[in-house]
Amino acid sequence: MQLPAHTNPSLRSRAGTSNGLPQSGVPAFGLINDELGQVKKLVNEQLAGCSESVRPLLEHLNTQGGKMIRPGLVLLSYHSVCDQCEKKTQYEAVRIAAIVEIIHNATLLHDDVIDEGQKRRGLPTVNSLWGNESAVLLGDFLLSRVFKMCADLKPRFQKIIAAAAARTCEGELRQIIQRRNWQLSEPEYIDIITEKSAAFFSSCCSLGGLLADASETEVRLLTCFGLNVGIAFQITDDLLDIVGDESKTGKTSGSDVDKNKLTLAVIHLLRAVDEGEKSAVKGKVNGRWENKEALAEMLRRYGSLEYARSRAQQFVTKAIASLAGLKESDAKDALIEMAKFIGGRAY
């Protein structure tokens, strides 16, 4: 059977590995299954060689296999603009994909301390097993490994990674500062999650494009795709915190409610109810997780859940539209499929 003209045979051959199931659990990533395996191997190598006392924490961390969305974005963006790239740049793409995955894992360790999370990726969190101090220091340890890996990269890649990490931290700080700010607007919320999550997604895509020596236009389109996908991802992630099933999401639900964080659905609800009901909404957000069902019911009744879902879909649509200027390829199709996967998570 003749392959379509836009198909990359080397990528096509990888899609069927592991019985056709991508290691990350994201259907679109079957195309880069082998490379994601290399990413995991490199991550494990970077965490090896530690003292025996630290090893149990790292082994536990290694068992928590995530979806690998961020490294997947690096690799798919790279392949979407690269027909016959040199093996050297392919290795650099895997290396940078491993770096962004380690950074992400470090932020999750710190997030679980902040949110008092008890479960992550279906397993007990490090902080629940070894305490907050160990979780924070393990996160710091991962970041120290990132510094070491980045030392061998070209300066332009170092700058993008450093800026992305800084923006992520700033976004997290801004969200914490805005707790219980009942006047928080939707644009302000979007701005916060852009810094907290979307900027990192965007950087992953631009890194992939730059590694493939893409044109300025191609890098800009990939960057725009990552930004909009990242916003959609965080909106749906916030929704899953309220309506998600812990057995499916694999992490502690209700942390946003417990920590008085305003999400898009709650912002819409505060705008939809009359003044008399606003105090009831604040009470449910201000209370403990026992209020989850009552809050979810109010969000359904006033259309707030559906509003947040529709806004996420709008950003998915923007993301997909930004790829129109790229040539047709299996990698581009996989990016589109991944965007749709993200948009559909909260249904």
Secondary structure by P-SEA (a helix, b strand, c coil): ccccccccaaaaaacccccccccccccccccaaaaaaaaaaaaaaaaccccccaaaaaaaaaaccccaaaaaaaaaaaaaccccccaaaaaaaaaaaaaaaaaaaaaaaaaaaaaccccccccccccccccaaaaaaaaaaaaaaaaaaaccccaaaaaaaaaaaaaaaaaaaaaaaacccccccaaaaaaaaaaacaaaaaaaaaaaaaaacccaaaaaaaaaaaaaaaaaaaaaaaaaaccccccccccccccccccccccaaaaaaaacccccaaaaaaaaaaccccaaaaaaaaaaaaaaaaaaaaaaaaaaaaaaaaaccccccaaaaaaaaaaaaaaaccc
